[in-house]
Amino acid sequence: MIKKPNGYGSVYKIKSKKRNPWIAVVTKYTVLKLDDKEIYDVSNLSTEELLKCRAVQKRKILGYYPTRLDAEKALAKYNIDPEEVIQGYTFSEVYHAWKKQAFDNLSQASIYNYESSFKSFRGLHNKKMADLKTYSLESYITECAVSDNRKQHMKVLLNQMYKYALKYDIVPANYAERFSVAVPQAKIERVPFSDEEIAKVWADSEEKWEAKCVLVMLYTGVRIKELYTMDADTSLWLFQGGLKTISGKNRTIPIREKIKPLIPVFKGLSYKTWYEHIHAYMKQMNHTPHDCRVTFASRYKNADPTALKLILGHSINDVTKGIYTKYTNEELREFIESVDY
């Protein structure tokens, strides 16, 4: 094989990728200051500052391809006209390049939302990202035959993709920032569980793992996504973890005596399938997963609202209580045991 000239780029295979395992990359050089700030114009630097700078290699991924030949063609095309290759990235190519960087730090639920949103953009998958403008993006989302909630997730995905595309000079501007997706805010009626319904869930728990999960949510007030991600410490009988707000993350929730036999809850499925099973079970009772949280809050009998906020993961607006009020795990356990069912 003929050796490529310096700075031309390279092609190699990634074992972990099955569909498009061949990657084409090019190397560019930039000058960095010692504090890692990138310097593109050295004309204003003193001699002392220049001596402190160092040249480092930075790689740019052109894309992922099914065969070595496809990757070599892309690399050759880039060396003839770099701008044409970069601006020729399709919507789908940008998404897959972005998700390779982003998905490592996301929860299973977030990944599911992004993947579903990407599928909803199927009409744009093969279009060049640089050709898409504000009007076409906005009209596509507003006219898309999906739920209002999905439209909001699609807009979030666009924001992330355009930040990535702008960083790598694939697009000239962030067109996703120039419009918003206004959806009607329907009033959601939350219905607490009755004593009879809770008794039915207990009866169902003898055979159905979905019922066991519902009971854990009823007796802890955790969100359904939190239940899937939280860790259960059975030596101390505590749930640890949480999602959403600063107050909600990394919180501790005592596991009530009644539900200890239900721990650990079943999580042997992907989040999507696991959620769908629980949602289908609750739908038969005309309830949603969030009704468990509402039930817990409405039946909480302890007079201390701060403890309830700590257990539910709500923010504490009172600065004095937020900073100076501390609770031991045993105190929180006493509070959670006061829930009247």
Secondary structure, DSSP 8 states (H G I E B T S, - for coil): -----TTS-EEEE-TT-SSS-EEEEEEEEEEE-TT--EES--TT--HHHHHH-EEEEEEEEEEEESSHHHHHHHHHHHHH-HHHHHHT-BHHHHHHHHHHHHGGGS-HHHHHHHHHHHHHTGGGTTSBGGG--HHHHHHHHHHSSS-HHHHHHHHHHHHHHHHHHHHTTSSSS-GGGG----------------HHHHHHHHHHTTT-HHHHHHHHHHHH---HHHHHH-EEETTTTEEEE--SSTTTTTEEEE--GGGGGG-S----S-HHHHHHHHHHHHHTTT--HHHHHHHHHHT---S-HHHHHHHHT-----HHHHHH----HHHHHHHHHTS--
